[in-house]
């Protein structure tokens, strides 16, 4: 049976649908309070009728001639998925299950393996493993390509299909086959699914005087949580000499959360701005007075797993001269996705803007370049040929500080030695902060001495 198609009615309906979509568009990145530019709205273009005829003909041939019977609703959903999949890796159609998962993810608890993923050349690429999840515990790394799931290739699957295969009940196992740069052959990792509860902010004191702030993912309340956790650290140790903000392997999250985090370290100035085709996607976010650290020296750690919101924070603090950025080049996701609800339980995740750092840098496909590039090295023990060292000599003197001398001739405590071996980037960040603190202290002493010389003898 031939399908009778009313072109005039189809055009009117399509135009109405497009108008409703524009009105109801909403984003996870709340733009309330942001300064927005208002460019002129472009007139709606005329729908390409000939191309619509091609679409309906293809639709009709598929529904009548495909080897299996497929209902119209499913075919239309496939068409929507196809449109979005061809745009960019971050635009997608959210069915009821995916839309619910997205809403849950922003609050920090969901089921699965605990990895942020995208697609590359038909394979699943790991953007970042999330802290304290099955993926992180199994050794999944940013940049890994997942080529098989339980022995079946992921080639040909959509990202949603692959993600669905990785989901499952808590306690069930899945074997992922991984291709990793620098490793000759693909290898298998067995992961046990779990309920993933992402702890957005984790803090501790490092080396007695340095606040370590780790953000695993930007969730709705991350900004508030960071301020509360830093206040607790300050009460425990009032003599803080510097702050380390660790954004490594942080895949991003809620835009406004990243703005709040950057704002916590800035007194004023631009944090980030976005530019797109529609007025609602053009926003500017400004810092407000109040630095929770009172100007303490700040080092931000990034790597190739730092994406999106992480890059916003690192770029803002770098451009404003508030922090030194240390590590390796970040991922380079400089786009903003709007979540546009089209039914009660379905939505589109659509790339609607690019974001820019205060100095006008676009991060898209470039990333943040650290001020100080430090690879995270794995230190392995290398014994000298003779097997003789100072500590092996009879009657050797003990280290006066209870530490060990490293290869650079610096005396380290056991804790410092362990950190040097396990996390060279964090180790270097602490050393930089120590240097800045000593430099500042000497400047203070120098100024005090100069002031004392100016004061006549016998006067206060």
C-alpha positions in Angstrom: 0.0 0.0 0.0 1.4 3.4 -0.9 1.6 6.0 1.8 -0.5 9.1 1.1 1.4 12.1 2.4 0.0 15.6 3.0 3.0 17.9 2.3 1.3 21.1 3.4 0.1 19.6 6.7 3.5 18.1 7.3 5.2 21.5 6.8 2.8 23.2 9.2 3.2 20.5 11.8 7.0 20.5 11.5 7.1 24.3 11.9 4.8 24.1 15.0 7.0 21.4 16.5 10.1 23.5 15.9 8.5 26.5 17.6 7.4 24.5 20.6 10.9 23.0 21.0 12.5 26.4 21.0 10.1 27.6 23.7 10.5 24.6 26.0 14.2 24.2 25.6 16.0 23.9 29.0 19.5 23.0 30.0 21.1 21.2 32.9 23.5 24.2 33.0 21.1 26.7 34.7 21.8 30.2 33.3 19.9 32.2 35.9 22.0 35.1 37.1 24.3 35.0 34.0 24.7 38.0 31.8 23.2 37.2 28.4 23.7 38.8 25.1 20.7 39.0 22.8 21.6 38.6 19.1 18.9 39.0 16.5 16.8 35.8 16.0 17.3 34.4 12.5 14.1 33.9 10.5 13.0 30.3 10.3 14.3 28.8 7.0 11.9 27.1 4.6 11.7 23.3 5.0 13.4 21.4 2.1 10.3 19.7 0.6 12.2 17.7 -2.0 14.5 16.3 0.8 11.4 15.5 2.9 10.0 13.6 -0.1 13.2 11.5 -0.2 12.9 10.8 3.6 9.3 9.6 3.3 10.1 7.4 0.3 13.0 5.8 2.3 10.7 5.5 5.3 8.1 3.8 3.2 10.5 1.4 1.5 12.0 0.4 4.9 8.6 -0.2 6.6 7.3 -2.3 3.7 10.4 -4.1 2.5 12.8 -4.7 5.5 13.2 -8.3 6.3 11.7 -7.8 9.8 8.5 -6.0 10.6 9.3 -2.7 12.4 6.5 -0.3 13.6 6.4 3.3 12.6 7.2 4.7 16.0 10.4 2.7 16.2 11.5 3.7 12.7 10.9 7.4 13.6 12.9 7.0 16.8 15.8 5.5 14.7 15.6 8.5 12.4 15.9 10.9 15.3 18.8 9.0 16.8 20.5 9.0 13.4 20.2 12.8 13.0 21.8 13.4 16.4 24.5 10.7 16.1 25.8 12.4 12.9 26.1 15.8 14.5 28.9 15.3 17.1 29.9 12.7 19.8 28.0 14.6 22.5 24.6 15.1 20.9 22.2 12.2 21.4 18.6 11.1 21.7 17.5 10.3 25.3 14.8 7.7 25.6 13.0 7.2 28.9 15.8 5.1 30.4 18.6 7.4 29.2 16.8 10.6 30.3 16.2 9.1 33.8 19.9 8.1 34.0 21.0 11.6 33.1 18.9 13.1 35.8 20.2 10.7 38.3 23.8 11.1 37.3 23.8 14.8 38.1 22.8 14.0 41.7 25.7 11.5 42.1 24.2 7.9 42.4 23.7 5.5 39.5 24.3 1.9 38.6 27.1 0.6 36.4 30.9 0.5 36.1 31.7 4.1 36.8 33.2 5.4 33.5 32.6 8.4 31.4 32.7 7.3 27.8 32.4 8.5 24.2 32.7 7.0 20.7 35.9 7.0 18.6 36.1 5.2 15.2 33.2 3.0 16.2 34.8 1.9 19.5 34.0 3.1 23.1 36.6 5.5 24.3 37.1 6.1 28.0 37.1 9.8 28.8 37.7 9.1 32.5 37.1 6.5 35.2 35.3 7.8 38.2 37.0 7.6 41.6 36.2 4.6 43.9 34.2 2.7 41.2 34.5 -0.7 39.7 36.2 0.8 36.6 38.8 2.7 38.7 39.5 -0.4 40.9 40.0 -2.6 37.8 42.6 -0.3 36.3 40.6 1.3 33.5 42.5 4.5 32.3 41.6 7.7 30.5 42.2 7.1 26.8 41.5 3.4 26.8 39.5 2.0 23.9 36.9 -0.7 24.8 36.7 -2.9 21.7 34.7 -5.9 23.1 32.1 -6.5 25.8 31.9 -10.1 27.0 33.6 -11.2 23.8 31.3 -9.3 21.4 32.7 -6.4 19.4 31.3 -3.0 20.1 31.8 -2.0 16.4 28.4 -1.1 14.9 26.8 -0.4 18.3 25.6 3.1 19.2 27.0 4.7 22.3 23.7 4.1 24.1 23.7 0.5 23.1 27.2 0.0 24.4 26.4 1.8 27.7 23.3 -0.4 28.1 25.4 -3.5 27.7 27.8 -2.2 30.4 24.9 -1.7 32.9 23.5 -4.5 34.9 22.5 -5.7 38.4 25.0 -5.1 41.3 27.4 -8.1 41.7 27.2 -9.3 38.1 30.5 -9.4 36.1 31.4 -8.2 32.7 34.6 -8.7 30.7 35.8 -5.7 28.7 38.6 -6.0 26.1 40.8 -2.9 26.1 43.2 -1.4 23.7 45.7 0.9 25.4 48.4 3.1 23.9 51.8 1.7 24.6 50.5 -1.9 25.1 51.1 -4.2 22.2 48.0 -6.4 22.4 44.4 -5.9 23.5 43.8 -7.3 27.0 40.8 -8.3 29.1 39.6 -6.9 32.4 36.9 -8.4 34.5 34.7 -5.8 36.2 32.0 -6.4 38.8 29.1 -4.1 38.5 28.1 -2.0 41.5 25.9 0.8 42.6 28.1 3.8 41.8 27.9 6.5 44.4 30.1 9.4 43.3 31.6 11.4 46.1 32.0 14.6 44.4 34.4 16.3 46.8 37.2 14.7 48.9 39.6 16.6 51.0 42.6 16.0 53.3 45.8 17.7 54.6 49.0 16.8 52.8 52.4 17.2 54.3 51.0 19.0 57.4 50.3 22.4 55.7 48.7 21.9 52.3 45.0 21.5 51.6 44.3 18.8 49.0 40.9 19.2 47.3 39.8 16.4 45.0 36.7 16.9 42.7 35.7 13.6 41.0 32.8 15.0 39.1 30.8 18.3 39.0 27.4 17.7 40.4 24.6 20.1 41.4 25.9 20.7 44.9 29.7 20.4 44.3 30.3 24.2 44.8 28.6 24.1 48.2 30.3 20.9 49.2 33.7 22.3 48.4 33.2 25.4 50.5 32.0 23.3 53.5 34.9 20.8 53.2 37.5 23.5 53.0 36.1 25.2 56.0 36.5 21.9 58.0 40.1 21.6 56.8 40.8 25.2 57.9 39.5 24.5 61.4 41.7 21.4 61.7 44.8 23.3 60.6 44.8 27.1 60.7 48.4 27.2 59.4 47.7 26.3 55.8 50.5 27.2 53.3 48.8 26.4 50.0 46.0 24.6 48.2 46.0 21.8 45.6 42.8 21.4 43.5 42.9 18.0 41.8 40.8 17.8 38.6 42.6 14.8 37.1 40.2 12.2 35.5 37.3 14.5 36.2 34.9 14.2 33.1 33.0 17.3 33.9 29.3 17.6 34.8 27.1 20.6 35.6 28.3 23.9 34.2 27.0 26.1 37.0 28.9 23.8 39.5 32.2 24.5 37.7 31.4 28.3 37.8 30.7 28.1 41.6 34.0 26.2 42.2 36.1 28.7 40.2 34.3 31.6 42.0 35.4 30.2 45.3 39.0 31.1 44.5 38.4 34.4 42.7 37.4 37.9 43.9 36.2 39.2 40.6 36.5 38.9 36.8 35.1 36.7 34.1 35.0 33.0 34.7 33.7 31.7 31.4 31.4 32.7 28.5 29.4 30.6 26.0 28.5 31.4 22.4 25.9 29.7 20.2 23.2 30.4 17.6 20.2 31.0 19.9 20.0 33.8 22.5 19.7 31.4 25.5 23.1 29.8 24.6 25.0 33.1 24.9 26.0 33.7 28.5 28.7 35.3 30.6 29.6 34.2 34.1 31.3 36.6 36.5 33.1 35.9 39.8 31.7 37.5 43.0 33.8 38.8 45.9 35.1 36.3 48.4 38.0 33.8 48.1 37.5 30.9 50.5 41.3 30.5 50.8 42.1 34.1 51.5 44.5 34.2 48.6 46.6 31.1 49.5 48.9 29.9 46.6 46.9 27.5 44.4 48.0 24.6 42.1 45.5 22.9 39.8 46.2 19.4 38.6 44.9 18.2 35.2 45.5 15.3 32.8 44.0 13.9 29.6 41.0 12.7 31.6 40.1 16.3 32.7 37.2 17.4 30.5 34.5 20.0 30.1 33.6 21.6 33.4 37.1 20.7 34.7 38.6 22.6 31.8 36.4 25.6 32.6 37.8 25.8 36.1 41.4 25.2 35.1 41.1 27.7 32.2 39.5 30.4 34.4 42.0 30.2 37.2 44.9 30.1 34.7 43.7 33.1 32.7 43.0 35.1 35.8 46.5 34.4 37.1 45.0 32.8 40.2 46.6 29.4 39.9 49.4 27.4 38.4 48.1 24.5 36.3 50.3 21.4 36.5 50.1 18.0 34.7 49.4 17.1 31.1 47.1 18.4 28.3 43.4 18.1 29.1 40.8 16.3 27.0 39.5 19.2 25.0 35.7 19.1 25.3 34.7 22.7 25.0 31.1 22.4 24.1 27.9 22.9 26.0 25.0 20.4 25.8 21.4 21.5 26.3 18.8 18.9 27.4 15.6 19.6 25.5 12.6 17.7 26.8 10.3 16.7 24.0 7.9 14.5 25.9 7.3 13.7 29.5 10.0 11.1 29.5 12.1 11.7 26.4 14.6 14.4 25.5 17.4 15.5 23.2 20.9 16.2 24.4 22.0 18.8 21.8 25.3 20.7 21.5 24.1 24.3 21.5 27.3 26.4 22.3 31.0 26.5 22.7 32.5 27.9 25.9 35.5 30.2 26.1 38.0 31.0 28.9 38.3 34.6 30.1 41.0 35.3 27.5 38.8 34.1 24.7 40.4 30.6 24.3 38.2 27.9 22.9 39.0 24.5 24.5 37.2 22.5 21.8 39.5 19.8 20.5 42.5 21.7 22.0 42.3 21.4 25.8 44.1 23.3 28.5 47.9 23.4 28.3 49.4 23.2 31.7 51.8 25.9 32.9 54.1 23.2 34.1 54.0 19.9 32.2 54.6 16.8 34.4 53.8 13.3 33.4 52.5 10.9 36.0 55.3 8.4 36.1 55.4 5.0 37.7 58.6 4.7 39.7 60.1 1.2 39.8 63.0 0.1 41.9 66.3 -0.1 40.1 69.2 -1.7 42.0 72.8 -0.8 41.3 75.0 -3.5 39.9 77.1 -3.8 43.1 74.2 -3.9 45.5 76.1 -1.6 47.8 74.8 1.6 49.2 75.7 4.0 52.1 73.0 2.3 54.2 74.8 -1.0 53.8 78.2 0.1 55.0 79.2 -0.9 58.6 79.0 2.0 61.0 77.1 4.3 58.6 75.5 7.5 60.0 71.8 7.5 60.4 69.7 10.2 58.6 69.2 13.0 61.1 65.7 13.8 60.0 64.5 10.3 59.9 64.2 10.4 56.1 65.9 9.2 53.0 67.8 11.0 50.3 66.1 10.8 46.9 67.9 10.9 43.5 67.9 14.7 43.5 69.7 14.8 46.8 66.6 15.9 48.8 65.9 14.3 52.1 62.4 12.8 52.1 60.3 11.3 54.9 58.8 7.9 54.4 55.4 9.5 53.5 57.1 11.9 51.0 59.0 9.0 49.4 55.8 7.0 49.0 54.0 10.0 47.4 57.0 10.5 45.1 56.8 6.9 43.9 53.0 6.7 43.5 51.9 10.2 42.4 54.7 12.3 40.9 52.3 15.1 39.8 50.9 15.7 43.3 54.5 15.4 44.7 55.6 18.2 42.4 52.6 20.3 43.2 53.4 20.2 46.9 57.1 21.1 46.2 56.0 24.1 44.1 53.7 25.3 47.0 56.6 24.8 49.4 58.8 27.0 47.2 56.2 29.7 46.9 55.7 29.7 50.7 59.4 30.0 51.4 59.7 32.8 48.8 56.8 34.7 50.3 58.2 34.3 53.9 61.5 35.6 52.8 59.9 38.6 51.2 58.0 39.3 54.4 61.2 39.1 56.4 63.0 41.3 54.0 60.3 44.0 54.1 60.2 43.8 57.9 64.0 44.3 58.1 63.8 47.3 55.7 61.1 48.8 57.8 63.2 48.3 61.0 66.1 50.1 59.4 63.9 53.1 58.6 62.8 53.4 62.2 65.1 55.7 64.3 66.8 54.2 67.3 64.8 54.5 70.5 61.5 54.9 68.7 58.9 52.1 68.4 
